[in-house]
């Protein structure tokens, strides 16, 4: 993963990506952001997505 630019962590609900972001910070990454609420919140807010839903 790049250390010279921001890394965004995202999962379905935001909980696993929050843990991953914390782990990356422990490894020395400094530009880590967790997408609050995950992909579920992303879609709920109407932000763009690609691909098909796995429903």
PDBQT receptor file of N, H, CA, C and O in Angstrom, charges set to zero:
ATOM      1  N   UNK A   1       0.838  -1.170   0.000  1.00  0.00    +0.000 N 
ATOM      2  CA  UNK A   1       0.000   0.000   0.000  1.00  0.00    +0.000 C 
ATOM      3  C   UNK A   1       0.886   1.238   0.000  1.00  0.00    +0.000 C 
ATOM      4  O   UNK A   1       1.975   1.240   0.575  1.00  0.00    +0.000 OA
ATOM      5  N   UNK A   2       0.405   2.283  -0.650  1.00  0.00    +0.000 N 
ATOM      6  H   UNK A   2      -0.480   2.282  -1.117  1.00  0.00    +0.000 HD
ATOM      7  CA  UNK A   2       1.228   3.494  -0.757  1.00  0.00    +0.000 C 
ATOM      8  C   UNK A   2       1.380   4.199   0.587  1.00  0.00    +0.000 C 
ATOM      9  O   UNK A   2       0.438   4.302   1.373  1.00  0.00    +0.000 OA
ATOM     10  N   UNK A   3       2.574   4.669   0.817  1.00  0.00    +0.000 N 
ATOM     11  H   UNK A   3       3.340   4.585   0.179  1.00  0.00    +0.000 HD
ATOM     12  CA  UNK A   3       2.817   5.459   2.029  1.00  0.00    +0.000 C 
ATOM     13  C   UNK A   3       2.916   6.938   1.701  1.00  0.00    +0.000 C 
ATOM     14  O   UNK A   3       3.010   7.780   2.594  1.00  0.00    +0.000 OA
ATOM     15  N   UNK A   4       2.893   7.248   0.405  1.00  0.00    +0.000 N 
ATOM     16  H   UNK A   4       2.816   6.565  -0.321  1.00  0.00    +0.000 HD
ATOM     17  CA  UNK A   4       3.072   8.633  -0.011  1.00  0.00    +0.000 C 
ATOM     18  C   UNK A   4       1.758   9.337  -0.353  1.00  0.00    +0.000 C 
ATOM     19  O   UNK A   4       1.768  10.451  -0.877  1.00  0.00    +0.000 OA
ATOM     20  N   UNK A   5       0.626   8.689  -0.058  1.00  0.00    +0.000 N 
ATOM     21  H   UNK A   5       0.617   7.785   0.367  1.00  0.00    +0.000 HD
ATOM     22  CA  UNK A   5      -0.676   9.322  -0.279  1.00  0.00    +0.000 C 
ATOM     23  C   UNK A   5      -1.690   8.723   0.679  1.00  0.00    +0.000 C 
ATOM     24  O   UNK A   5      -1.416   7.721   1.338  1.00  0.00    +0.000 OA
ATOM     25  N   UNK A   6      -2.860   9.339   0.755  1.00  0.00    +0.000 N 
ATOM     26  H   UNK A   6      -3.083  10.153   0.219  1.00  0.00    +0.000 HD
ATOM     27  CA  UNK A   6      -3.885   8.896   1.695  1.00  0.00    +0.000 C 
ATOM     28  C   UNK A   6      -4.427   7.530   1.315  1.00  0.00    +0.000 C 
ATOM     29  O   UNK A   6      -4.616   7.228   0.136  1.00  0.00    +0.000 OA
ATOM     30  N   UNK A   7      -4.677   6.702   2.333  1.00  0.00    +0.000 N 
ATOM     31  H   UNK A   7      -4.524   6.947   3.290  1.00  0.00    +0.000 HD
ATOM     32  CA  UNK A   7      -5.285   5.391   2.158  1.00  0.00    +0.000 C 
ATOM     33  C   UNK A   7      -6.660   5.438   2.817  1.00  0.00    +0.000 C 
ATOM     34  O   UNK A   7      -6.787   5.830   3.977  1.00  0.00    +0.000 OA
ATOM     35  N   UNK A   8      -7.688   5.037   2.071  1.00  0.00    +0.000 N 
ATOM     36  H   UNK A   8      -7.586   4.719   1.128  1.00  0.00    +0.000 HD
ATOM     37  CA  UNK A   8      -9.045   4.973   2.605  1.00  0.00    +0.000 C 
ATOM     38  C   UNK A   8      -9.384   3.524   2.906  1.00  0.00    +0.000 C 
ATOM     39  O   UNK A   8      -9.224   2.651   2.054  1.00  0.00    +0.000 OA
ATOM     40  N   UNK A   9      -9.850   3.273   4.117  1.00  0.00    +0.000 N 
ATOM     41  H   UNK A   9      -9.979   3.982   4.810  1.00  0.00    +0.000 HD
ATOM     42  CA  UNK A   9     -10.266   1.927   4.509  1.00  0.00    +0.000 C 
ATOM     43  C   UNK A   9     -11.793   1.889   4.491  1.00  0.00    +0.000 C 
ATOM     44  O   UNK A   9     -12.448   2.783   5.025  1.00  0.00    +0.000 OA
ATOM     45  N   UNK A  10     -12.354   0.846   3.872  1.00  0.00    +0.000 N 
ATOM     46  H   UNK A  10     -11.822   0.120   3.438  1.00  0.00    +0.000 HD
ATOM     47  CA  UNK A  10     -13.813   0.736   3.800  1.00  0.00    +0.000 C 
ATOM     48  C   UNK A  10     -14.222  -0.730   3.846  1.00  0.00    +0.000 C 
ATOM     49  O   UNK A  10     -13.552  -1.588   3.273  1.00  0.00    +0.000 OA
ATOM     50  N   UNK A  11     -15.318  -1.009   4.527  1.00  0.00    +0.000 N 
ATOM     51  H   UNK A  11     -15.863  -0.312   4.994  1.00  0.00    +0.000 HD
ATOM     52  CA  UNK A  11     -15.938  -2.325   4.538  1.00  0.00    +0.000 C 
ATOM     53  C   UNK A  11     -17.452  -2.090   4.527  1.00  0.00    +0.000 C 
ATOM     54  O   UNK A  11     -17.886  -0.954   4.338  1.00  0.00    +0.000 OA
ATOM     55  N   UNK A  12     -18.234  -3.095   4.716  1.00  0.00    +0.000 N 
ATOM     56  H   UNK A  12     -17.881  -4.018   4.869  1.00  0.00    +0.000 HD
ATOM     57  CA  UNK A  12     -19.685  -2.932   4.619  1.00  0.00    +0.000 C 
ATOM     58  C   UNK A  12     -20.248  -1.963   5.660  1.00  0.00    +0.000 C 
ATOM     59  O   UNK A  12     -21.005  -1.055   5.315  1.00  0.00    +0.000 OA
ATOM     60  N   UNK A  13     -19.888  -2.148   6.921  1.00  0.00    +0.000 N 
ATOM     61  H   UNK A  13     -19.273  -2.885   7.202  1.00  0.00    +0.000 HD
ATOM     62  CA  UNK A  13     -20.485  -1.314   7.974  1.00  0.00    +0.000 C 
ATOM     63  C   UNK A  13     -19.521  -0.297   8.574  1.00  0.00    +0.000 C 
ATOM     64  O   UNK A  13     -19.948   0.607   9.291  1.00  0.00    +0.000 OA
ATOM     65  N   UNK A  14     -18.241  -0.432   8.293  1.00  0.00    +0.000 N 
ATOM     66  H   UNK A  14     -17.894  -1.166   7.710  1.00  0.00    +0.000 HD
ATOM     67  CA  UNK A  14     -17.253   0.491   8.832  1.00  0.00    +0.000 C 
ATOM     68  C   UNK A  14     -16.503  -0.016  10.052  1.00  0.00    +0.000 C 
ATOM     69  O   UNK A  14     -15.542   0.620  10.485  1.00  0.00    +0.000 OA
ATOM     70  N   UNK A  15     -16.912  -1.133  10.615  1.00  0.00    +0.000 N 
ATOM     71  H   UNK A  15     -17.693  -1.650  10.264  1.00  0.00    +0.000 HD
ATOM     72  CA  UNK A  15     -16.262  -1.643  11.825  1.00  0.00    +0.000 C 
ATOM     73  C   UNK A  15     -14.931  -2.336  11.527  1.00  0.00    +0.000 C 
ATOM     74  O   UNK A  15     -13.931  -2.058  12.189  1.00  0.00    +0.000 OA
ATOM     75  N   UNK A  16     -14.908  -3.225  10.552  1.00  0.00    +0.000 N 
ATOM     76  H   UNK A  16     -15.720  -3.451  10.014  1.00  0.00    +0.000 HD
ATOM     77  CA  UNK A  16     -13.653  -3.917  10.206  1.00  0.00    +0.000 C 
ATOM     78  C   UNK A  16     -12.638  -2.946   9.632  1.00  0.00    +0.000 C 
ATOM     79  O   UNK A  16     -11.443  -3.050   9.910  1.00  0.00    +0.000 OA
ATOM     80  N   UNK A  17     -13.116  -1.996   8.828  1.00  0.00    +0.000 N 
ATOM     81  H   UNK A  17     -14.086  -1.911   8.602  1.00  0.00    +0.000 HD
ATOM     82  CA  UNK A  17     -12.178  -1.027   8.251  1.00  0.00    +0.000 C 
ATOM     83  C   UNK A  17     -11.628  -0.100   9.321  1.00  0.00    +0.000 C 
ATOM     84  O   UNK A  17     -10.496   0.368   9.204  1.00  0.00    +0.000 OA
ATOM     85  N   UNK A  18     -12.400   0.173  10.355  1.00  0.00    +0.000 N 
ATOM     86  H   UNK A  18     -13.320  -0.207  10.449  1.00  0.00    +0.000 HD
ATOM     87  CA  UNK A  18     -11.902   0.974  11.476  1.00  0.00    +0.000 C 
ATOM     88  C   UNK A  18     -10.755   0.239  12.169  1.00  0.00    +0.000 C 
ATOM     89  O   UNK A  18      -9.739   0.844  12.512  1.00  0.00    +0.000 OA
ATOM     90  N   UNK A  19     -10.925  -1.062  12.371  1.00  0.00    +0.000 N 
ATOM     91  H   UNK A  19     -11.751  -1.553  12.092  1.00  0.00    +0.000 HD
ATOM     92  CA  UNK A  19      -9.856  -1.870  12.974  1.00  0.00    +0.000 C 
ATOM     93  C   UNK A  19      -8.637  -1.910  12.055  1.00  0.00    +0.000 C 
ATOM     94  O   UNK A  19      -7.504  -1.803  12.524  1.00  0.00    +0.000 OA
ATOM     95  N   UNK A  20      -8.862  -2.061  10.758  1.00  0.00    +0.000 N 
ATOM     96  H   UNK A  20      -9.782  -2.148  10.377  1.00  0.00    +0.000 HD
ATOM     97  CA  UNK A  20      -7.756  -2.096   9.802  1.00  0.00    +0.000 C 
ATOM     98  C   UNK A  20      -7.015  -0.764   9.786  1.00  0.00    +0.000 C 
ATOM     99  O   UNK A  20      -5.786  -0.742   9.723  1.00  0.00    +0.000 OA
ATOM    100  N   UNK A  21      -7.742   0.336   9.842  1.00  0.00    +0.000 N 
ATOM    101  H   UNK A  21      -8.740   0.318   9.893  1.00  0.00    +0.000 HD
ATOM    102  CA  UNK A  21      -7.113   1.657   9.851  1.00  0.00    +0.000 C 
ATOM    103  C   UNK A  21      -6.245   1.822  11.097  1.00  0.00    +0.000 C 
ATOM    104  O   UNK A  21      -5.147   2.372  11.021  1.00  0.00    +0.000 OA
ATOM    105  N   UNK A  22      -6.733   1.349  12.236  1.00  0.00    +0.000 N 
ATOM    106  H   UNK A  22      -7.626   0.902  12.297  1.00  0.00    +0.000 HD
ATOM    107  CA  UNK A  22      -5.949   1.406  13.465  1.00  0.00    +0.000 C 
ATOM    108  C   UNK A  22      -4.687   0.576  13.372  1.00  0.00    +0.000 C 
ATOM    109  O   UNK A  22      -3.630   0.990  13.848  1.00  0.00    +0.000 OA
ATOM    110  N   UNK A  23      -4.791  -0.593  12.762  1.00  0.00    +0.000 N 
ATOM    111  H   UNK A  23      -5.649  -0.929  12.375  1.00  0.00    +0.000 HD
ATOM    112  CA  UNK A  23      -3.633  -1.469  12.583  1.00  0.00    +0.000 C 
ATOM    113  C   UNK A  23      -2.601  -0.808  11.677  1.00  0.00    +0.000 C 
ATOM    114  O   UNK A  23      -1.404  -0.847  11.961  1.00  0.00    +0.000 OA
ATOM    115  N   UNK A  24      -3.065  -0.204  10.590  1.00  0.00    +0.000 N 
ATOM    116  H   UNK A  24      -4.037  -0.173  10.360  1.00  0.00    +0.000 HD
ATOM    117  CA  UNK A  24      -2.144   0.477   9.682  1.00  0.00    +0.000 C 
ATOM    118  C   UNK A  24      -1.434   1.636  10.380  1.00  0.00    +0.000 C 
ATOM    119  O   UNK A  24      -0.258   1.893  10.120  1.00  0.00    +0.000 OA
ATOM    120  N   UNK A  25      -2.140   2.329  11.258  1.00  0.00    +0.000 N 
ATOM    121  H   UNK A  25      -3.095   2.121  11.470  1.00  0.00    +0.000 HD
ATOM    122  CA  UNK A  25      -1.497   3.398  12.031  1.00  0.00    +0.000 C 
ATOM    123  C   UNK A  25      -0.409   2.831  12.930  1.00  0.00    +0.000 C 
ATOM    124  O   UNK A  25       0.650   3.441  13.080  1.00  0.00    +0.000 OA
ATOM    125  N   UNK A  26      -0.658   1.669  13.530  1.00  0.00    +0.000 N 
ATOM    126  H   UNK A  26      -1.518   1.173  13.409  1.00  0.00    +0.000 HD
ATOM    127  CA  UNK A  26       0.360   1.021  14.355  1.00  0.00    +0.000 C 
ATOM    128  C   UNK A  26       1.592   0.645  13.535  1.00  0.00    +0.000 C 
ATOM    129  O   UNK A  26       2.704   0.601  14.062  1.00  0.00    +0.000 OA
ATOM    130  N   UNK A  27       1.394   0.376  12.250  1.00  0.00    +0.000 N 
ATOM    131  H   UNK A  27       0.491   0.412  11.822  1.00  0.00    +0.000 HD
ATOM    132  CA  UNK A  27       2.490   0.023  11.356  1.00  0.00    +0.000 C 
ATOM    133  C   UNK A  27       3.237   1.248  10.830  1.00  0.00    +0.000 C 
ATOM    134  O   UNK A  27       4.218   1.121  10.097  1.00  0.00    +0.000 OA
ATOM    135  N   UNK A  28       2.761   2.437  11.211  1.00  0.00    +0.000 N 
ATOM    136  H   UNK A  28       1.964   2.541  11.806  1.00  0.00    +0.000 HD
ATOM    137  CA  UNK A  28       3.462   3.645  10.824  1.00  0.00    +0.000 C 
ATOM    138  C   UNK A  28       2.827   4.452   9.717  1.00  0.00    +0.000 C 
ATOM    139  O   UNK A  28       3.362   5.491   9.330  1.00  0.00    +0.000 OA
ATOM    140  N   UNK A  29       1.698   4.003   9.195  1.00  0.00    +0.000 N 
ATOM    141  H   UNK A  29       1.263   3.159   9.509  1.00  0.00    +0.000 HD
ATOM    142  CA  UNK A  29       0.991   4.807   8.204  1.00  0.00    +0.000 C 
ATOM    143  C   UNK A  29       0.392   6.022   8.903  1.00  0.00    +0.000 C 
ATOM    144  O   UNK A  29      -0.135   5.911  10.010  1.00  0.00    +0.000 OA
ATOM    145  N   UNK A  30       0.475   7.156   8.266  1.00  0.00    +0.000 N 
ATOM    146  H   UNK A  30       0.903   7.246   7.367  1.00  0.00    +0.000 HD
ATOM    147  CA  UNK A  30      -0.013   8.382   8.909  1.00  0.00    +0.000 C 
ATOM    148  C   UNK A  30      -1.214   8.994   8.195  1.00  0.00    +0.000 C 
ATOM    149  O   UNK A  30      -1.942   9.787   8.791  1.00  0.00    +0.000 OA
ATOM    150  N   UNK A  31      -1.429   8.645   6.946  1.00  0.00    +0.000 N 
ATOM    151  H   UNK A  31      -0.838   8.001   6.462  1.00  0.00    +0.000 HD
ATOM    152  CA  UNK A  31      -2.541   9.230   6.187  1.00  0.00    +0.000 C 
ATOM    153  C   UNK A  31      -3.584   8.152   5.920  1.00  0.00    +0.000 C 
ATOM    154  O   UNK A  31      -3.770   7.715   4.784  1.00  0.00    +0.000 OA
ATOM    155  N   UNK A  32      -4.266   7.728   6.997  1.00  0.00    +0.000 N 
ATOM    156  H   UNK A  32      -4.115   8.083   7.920  1.00  0.00    +0.000 HD
ATOM    157  CA  UNK A  32      -5.284   6.684   6.917  1.00  0.00    +0.000 C 
ATOM    158  C   UNK A  32      -6.626   7.281   7.301  1.00  0.00    +0.000 C 
ATOM    159  O   UNK A  32      -6.733   7.989   8.303  1.00  0.00    +0.000 OA
ATOM    160  N   UNK A  33      -7.645   6.998   6.508  1.00  0.00    +0.000 N 
ATOM    161  H   UNK A  33      -7.558   6.424   5.694  1.00  0.00    +0.000 HD
ATOM    162  CA  UNK A  33      -9.008   7.430   6.840  1.00  0.00    +0.000 C 
ATOM    163  C   UNK A  33      -9.943   6.244   6.731  1.00  0.00    +0.000 C 
ATOM    164  O   UNK A  33      -9.826   5.433   5.811  1.00  0.00    +0.000 OA
ATOM    165  N   UNK A  34     -10.869   6.143   7.669  1.00  0.00    +0.000 N 
ATOM    166  H   UNK A  34     -10.964   6.801   8.416  1.00  0.00    +0.000 HD
ATOM    167  CA  UNK A  34     -11.912   5.130   7.633  1.00  0.00    +0.000 C 
ATOM    168  C   UNK A  34     -13.167   5.780   7.070  1.00  0.00    +0.000 C 
ATOM    169  O   UNK A  34     -13.552   6.869   7.496  1.00  0.00    +0.000 OA
ATOM    170  N   UNK A  35     -13.811   5.110   6.108  1.00  0.00    +0.000 N 
ATOM    171  H   UNK A  35     -13.499   4.225   5.762  1.00  0.00    +0.000 HD
ATOM    172  CA  UNK A  35     -15.057   5.626   5.550  1.00  0.00    +0.000 C 
ATOM    173  C   UNK A  35     -16.159   5.322   6.558  1.00  0.00    +0.000 C 
ATOM    174  O   UNK A  35     -16.584   4.175   6.702  1.00  0.00    +0.000 OA
ATOM    175  N   UNK A  36     -16.615   6.354   7.249  1.00  0.00    +0.000 N 
ATOM    176  H   UNK A  36     -16.271   7.286   7.133  1.00  0.00    +0.000 HD
ATOM    177  CA  UNK A  36     -17.602   6.219   8.321  1.00  0.00    +0.000 C 
ATOM    178  C   UNK A  36     -18.894   5.587   7.815  1.00  0.00    +0.000 C 
ATOM    179  O   UNK A  36     -19.520   6.092   6.883  1.00  0.00    +0.000 OA
ATOM    180  N   UNK A  37     -19.283   4.486   8.434  1.00  0.00    +0.000 N 
ATOM    181  H   UNK A  37     -18.774   4.076   9.191  1.00  0.00    +0.000 HD
ATOM    182  CA  UNK A  37     -20.515   3.808   8.058  1.00  0.00    +0.000 C 
ATOM    183  C   UNK A  37     -20.351   2.802   6.933  1.00  0.00    +0.000 C 
ATOM    184  O   UNK A  37     -21.290   2.073   6.613  1.00  0.00    +0.000 OA
ATOM    185  N   UNK A  38     -19.177   2.754   6.333  1.00  0.00    +0.000 N 
ATOM    186  H   UNK A  38     -18.414   3.346   6.593  1.00  0.00    +0.000 HD
ATOM    187  CA  UNK A  38     -18.881   1.768   5.304  1.00  0.00    +0.000 C 
ATOM    188  C   UNK A  38     -19.664   1.948   4.016  1.00  0.00    +0.000 C 
ATOM    189  O   UNK A  38     -20.247   3.001   3.758  1.00  0.00    +0.000 OA
ATOM    190  N   UNK A  39     -19.659   0.885   3.211  1.00  0.00    +0.000 N 
ATOM    191  H   UNK A  39     -19.185   0.030   3.421  1.00  0.00    +0.000 HD
ATOM    192  CA  UNK A  39     -20.346   0.967   1.922  1.00  0.00    +0.000 C 
ATOM    193  C   UNK A  39     -21.846   1.109   2.080  1.00  0.00    +0.000 C 
ATOM    194  O   UNK A  39     -22.504   1.705   1.227  1.00  0.00    +0.000 OA
ATOM    195  N   UNK A  40     -22.399   0.572   3.159  1.00  0.00    +0.000 N 
ATOM    196  H   UNK A  40     -21.864   0.088   3.852  1.00  0.00    +0.000 HD
ATOM    197  CA  UNK A  40     -23.843   0.707   3.387  1.00  0.00    +0.000 C 
ATOM    198  C   UNK A  40     -24.222   2.181   3.499  1.00  0.00    +0.000 C 
ATOM    199  O   UNK A  40     -25.192   2.616   2.879  1.00  0.00    +0.000 OA
ATOM    200  N   UNK A  41     -23.480   2.942   4.270  1.00  0.00    +0.000 N 
ATOM    201  H   UNK A  41     -22.692   2.589   4.774  1.00  0.00    +0.000 HD
ATOM    202  CA  UNK A  41     -23.758   4.371   4.417  1.00  0.00    +0.000 C 
ATOM    203  C   UNK A  41     -23.446   5.119   3.127  1.00  0.00    +0.000 C 
ATOM    204  O   UNK A  41     -24.148   6.063   2.764  1.00  0.00    +0.000 OA
ATOM    205  N   UNK A  42     -22.396   4.698   2.440  1.00  0.00    +0.000 N 
ATOM    206  H   UNK A  42     -21.825   3.931   2.735  1.00  0.00    +0.000 HD
ATOM    207  CA  UNK A  42     -22.018   5.318   1.162  1.00  0.00    +0.000 C 
ATOM    208  C   UNK A  42     -23.202   5.246   0.186  1.00  0.00    +0.000 C 
ATOM    209  O   UNK A  42     -23.582   6.247  -0.421  1.00  0.00    +0.000 OA
ATOM    210  N   UNK A  43     -23.773   4.048   0.050  1.00  0.00    +0.000 N 
ATOM    211  H   UNK A  43     -23.464   3.234   0.543  1.00  0.00    +0.000 HD
ATOM    212  CA  UNK A  43     -24.903   3.843  -0.862  1.00  0.00    +0.000 C 
ATOM    213  C   UNK A  43     -26.130   4.612  -0.373  1.00  0.00    +0.000 C 
ATOM    214  O   UNK A  43     -26.833   5.233  -1.170  1.00  0.00    +0.000 OA
ATOM    215  N   UNK A  44     -26.386   4.570   0.933  1.00  0.00    +0.000 N 
ATOM    216  H   UNK A  44     -25.815   4.065   1.580  1.00  0.00    +0.000 HD
ATOM    217  CA  UNK A  44     -27.542   5.271   1.508  1.00  0.00    +0.000 C 
ATOM    218  C   UNK A  44     -27.478   6.771   1.230  1.00  0.00    +0.000 C 
ATOM    219  O   UNK A  44     -28.508   7.417   1.037  1.00  0.00    +0.000 OA
ATOM    220  N   UNK A  45     -26.267   7.319   1.209  1.00  0.00    +0.000 N 
ATOM    221  H   UNK A  45     -25.430   6.794   1.366  1.00  0.00    +0.000 HD
ATOM    222  CA  UNK A  45     -26.088   8.751   0.952  1.00  0.00    +0.000 C 
ATOM    223  C   UNK A  45     -26.170   9.086  -0.537  1.00  0.00    +0.000 C 
ATOM    224  O   UNK A  45     -26.125  10.255  -0.920  1.00  0.00    +0.000 OA
ATOM    225  N   UNK A  46     -26.290   8.055  -1.369  1.00  0.00    +0.000 N 
ATOM    226  H   UNK A  46     -26.327   7.106  -1.058  1.00  0.00    +0.000 HD
ATOM    227  CA  UNK A  46     -26.439   8.275  -2.798  1.00  0.00    +0.000 C 
ATOM    228  C   UNK A  46     -25.146   8.516  -3.550  1.00  0.00    +0.000 C 
ATOM    229  O   UNK A  46     -25.168   9.002  -4.680  1.00  0.00    +0.000 OA
ATOM    230  N   UNK A  47     -24.013   8.181  -2.935  1.00  0.00    +0.000 N 
ATOM    231  H   UNK A  47     -23.995   7.786  -2.016  1.00  0.00    +0.000 HD
ATOM    232  CA  UNK A  47     -22.739   8.348  -3.618  1.00  0.00    +0.000 C 
ATOM    233  C   UNK A  47     -22.603   7.293  -4.717  1.00  0.00    +0.000 C 
ATOM    234  O   UNK A  47     -23.221   6.232  -4.630  1.00  0.00    +0.000 OA
ATOM    235  N   UNK A  48     -21.810   7.567  -5.739  1.00  0.00    +0.000 N 
ATOM    236  H   UNK A  48     -21.308   8.429  -5.810  1.00  0.00    +0.000 HD
ATOM    237  CA  UNK A  48     -21.715   6.651  -6.877  1.00  0.00    +0.000 C 
ATOM    238  C   UNK A  48     -21.030   5.331  -6.534  1.00  0.00    +0.000 C 
ATOM    239  O   UNK A  48     -20.140   5.274  -5.685  1.00  0.00    +0.000 OA
ATOM    240  N   UNK A  49     -21.468   4.273  -7.214  1.00  0.00    +0.000 N 
ATOM    241  H   UNK A  49     -22.191   4.320  -7.904  1.00  0.00    +0.000 HD
ATOM    242  CA  UNK A  49     -20.864   2.950  -7.092  1.00  0.00    +0.000 C 
ATOM    243  C   UNK A  49     -20.725   2.354  -8.484  1.00  0.00    +0.000 C 
ATOM    244  O   UNK A  49     -21.324   2.842  -9.442  1.00  0.00    +0.000 OA
ATOM    245  N   UNK A  50     -19.937   1.304  -8.585  1.00  0.00    +0.000 N 
ATOM    246  H   UNK A  50     -19.450   0.908  -7.806  1.00  0.00    +0.000 HD
ATOM    247  CA  UNK A  50     -19.770   0.585  -9.836  1.00  0.00    +0.000 C 
ATOM    248  C   UNK A  50     -20.084  -0.880  -9.601  1.00  0.00    +0.000 C 
ATOM    249  O   UNK A  50     -20.003  -1.357  -8.469  1.00  0.00    +0.000 OA
ATOM    250  N   UNK A  51     -20.437  -1.587 -10.637  1.00  0.00    +0.000 N 
ATOM    251  H   UNK A  51     -20.504  -1.200 -11.557  1.00  0.00    +0.000 HD
ATOM    252  CA  UNK A  51     -20.681  -3.015 -10.536  1.00  0.00    +0.000 C 
ATOM    253  C   UNK A  51     -22.106  -3.318 -10.138  1.00  0.00    +0.000 C 
ATOM    254  O   UNK A  51     -22.958  -2.433 -10.060  1.00  0.00    +0.000 OA
ATOM    255  N   UNK A  52     -22.341  -4.594  -9.890  1.00  0.00    +0.000 N 
ATOM    256  H   UNK A  52     -21.648  -5.313  -9.954  1.00  0.00    +0.000 HD
ATOM    257  CA  UNK A  52     -23.688  -5.036  -9.538  1.00  0.00    +0.000 C 
ATOM    258  C   UNK A  52     -23.771  -5.374  -8.067  1.00  0.00    +0.000 C 
ATOM    259  O   UNK A  52     -22.763  -5.707  -7.445  1.00  0.00    +0.000 OA
ATOM    260  N   UNK A  53     -24.944  -5.294  -7.515  1.00  0.00    +0.000 N 
ATOM    261  H   UNK A  53     -25.764  -5.023  -8.020  1.00  0.00    +0.000 HD
ATOM    262  CA  UNK A  53     -25.199  -5.622  -6.126  1.00  0.00    +0.000 C 
ATOM    263  C   UNK A  53     -25.235  -7.133  -5.960  1.00  0.00    +0.000 C 
ATOM    264  O   UNK A  53     -25.684  -7.844  -6.859  1.00  0.00    +0.000 OA
ATOM    265  N   UNK A  54     -24.774  -7.628  -4.832  1.00  0.00    +0.000 N 
ATOM    266  H   UNK A  54     -24.409  -7.051  -4.101  1.00  0.00    +0.000 HD
ATOM    267  CA  UNK A  54     -24.781  -9.071  -4.552  1.00  0.00    +0.000 C 
ATOM    268  C   UNK A  54     -26.029  -9.451  -3.787  1.00  0.00    +0.000 C 
ATOM    269  O   UNK A  54     -25.952 -10.234  -2.841  1.00  0.00    +0.000 OA
ATOM    270  N   UNK A  55     -27.178  -8.918  -4.172  1.00  0.00    +0.000 N 
ATOM    271  H   UNK A  55     -27.241  -8.282  -4.941  1.00  0.00    +0.000 HD
ATOM    272  CA  UNK A  55     -28.415  -9.211  -3.442  1.00  0.00    +0.000 C 
ATOM    273  C   UNK A  55     -29.085 -10.472  -3.891  1.00  0.00    +0.000 C 
ATOM    274  O   UNK A  55     -30.134 -10.836  -3.361  1.00  0.00    +0.000 OA
TER     275      UNK A  55
